[in-house]
């Protein structure tokens, strides 16, 4: 992240007609302003889930898996969706096979678990990578924004505020219906 002084110094050097290294500073500064709304996920059912369509709405992005001890959290996520979607919350499940190989199936198997077994009606992405050098761009962005709060297992939760930046992070062990999660969502929804 570039601080304000570096940005101002870079702008001053550009204004003074100095070499392009200062342009790099400005380019880095503008890149750091990318919000979550710049990303999209492939949708489980085809097409894309474009986060730009939800601009100004809080997002809860959760990496999921069908064969995990935390898989029952789908029910809690659906409960949050039912409680908060009319107020503007968007929940996106992002299946990943990165932790323990617990999402080995394809779209049909993921849909069977999430939608048929747990009754999920919120958007579910197609399976993606959420960690390492091949991570989906959203997860690379999130890791840069919160390097100490990256997914360590399935059902890690990023709460993105209305402005498009991560406002809270909840580890996989925190149930979706936990008071901390609900309070953070209510706070994000109340923000203007």
N, C-alpha and C positions, 0 to 999 in steps of 0.2 A: 504494500500500500504506500502511496506517495503522500507525504504530508503537505500541508498548505505552503510552507516556506519553500519547499523544493519546486512546487508548481509555480509560485510567484517568481522565483529565481529563473526558472526555465522560460517563463513568458518574457521576463526582462531581457534575457539573452537573445531570444528570438527577435524581439522588438529592436534590439541593438544591431541586428543583422549578423549575429555570430553563426558559426558552423552548425551543421545539422544535428550534432549530439544533443543540443537542447530540444530539438524537435522530438527526439526520442523520449525525453522527459515528459513532454506534453502528450505524446501518444500514449505513454504508460499511464499518465494521469487520466486520460479519457477512457482508457480500457478499464481502469479500476472502478469506473462508475457504471459498469454493466450491471444490470439488475437481473433478478431471476426471470423476469418477464421476457428476456431475450432468448430463452431456451425453449425447446420443444422435445417431446418424447414420442417415440413411435407408440401408437395406441394398440392395445392388445387386440382389438377388433379390426384393426386396419386404419390407415390414415395417420394423423398426428394429433397429439395433445399439445397445442400451442399455448404456452403460458401467457403470451401477449393477450390472448382472449380474456384473461382474468386480471388484467392490469387494474391495480387499485383494490384488489381483493386479497385478503390473507390466504396463504397457501400452506398446507401441511403436506410435506413431501416425505413419504415413508418407503424405505427399501423393504421389500417383502419377500417371503419364501413360503412355499406350500408344505414343506416337510420339516418345519422348525418347531421347537418347543414353544416359540412365541407366536406361532401361526394363529392361535385363538384370539390374538389381538385384532384380527380382522373384524371380529364382532364389536370390539370397543371402538374401532375406527368407524364402523358403520353407525354406531350409536352417536358418535360425534357429528358425523355427516347429517344424520337425521335431526340432531339438536341445533346445529349451527349453519346449515347450508342456506336457509332462508334469510339469514342475517349477512351472508356473503362469504362464508368460509368455503374454500375449495380443498378437497383432499385428493391427493394423487398417490396411488399405490404404484411402486416401481419394483417389479419382480427382478431378482438378481440371484445368480447361482454362485456368488463370490464367497459365501461363508458356509463351509461344510458341505458344499454341493447339495444344498437343500431345496434347490429349484431346478431339478434336472429336466423337467418336461417342457413342452411347448405351450403355445397359446391355449390349446384345448384343455390341457391338464391344469393350467393356471386358472382358467375360467371356471373349471369344475370346482376347484377348491374355493376360490374367492367368491364367485358369484352364486354358485349352486349350493355349496356346503355352508358358507357363512352369510349369504344373502347380500353381498356387497353391491351397491349401486353407484358408488363414486367411481370416477375414472381410474382405470387400471392401464398402465403402460405395458408395452411389450418388454420382454426380458432384456436388460442391459447390464453392463459392467458398472459398478459403483465405486471401485477402489483401484488404485494403481495407475500406471501410465496409459492404460486403455479405457479408463473411466469415461463415462458419458460426460459431455461438456458441463452439464449442470453440476455434477458431482466434483469435477475439477474446480469449478468456480467456488463451490461451497467449501472445498478443502483449502483453497487459497484464503477465503474469508475467515474460516474457523479451523485453522490447522490442528488445533488440539481437540477438536470435537468432530472428527471424521467417523463414519460408520465403522464400528468394530464387530458388528454382527447384524443379523437381520432385524428389522423393525426399529431401526434408528430413525428418529423423527427430526426434520428441519421445519421450523415454523418461520415462514417468510411474512413480514409485515406488509401493510398496504403500499409502502414505498418501494417494495421489491427487494429488500435486503433481509438477511437472516436476523430474526429478532430473538429466537430461543432455539435451543437444541436439547432434545431429550434422548437419552440412551435407550437401548432396546429393552432394558428392564423396567422402564417407566411405562405403566399401562396407559393407553390412550385416554381412559376416563379418569385418570389421576387428577386430583384437584389442581396440581401445578400446571398440567396441560390445559385444563379447562379455563383456568384463570388467565393464562397467557393468551389463549385464543380470544377470550372475552376482551382483554386489553387491546389486542390487535384489531379486533372488530370495532372497538370504541374509538380508536385513533382516526384522526381526520387528515 
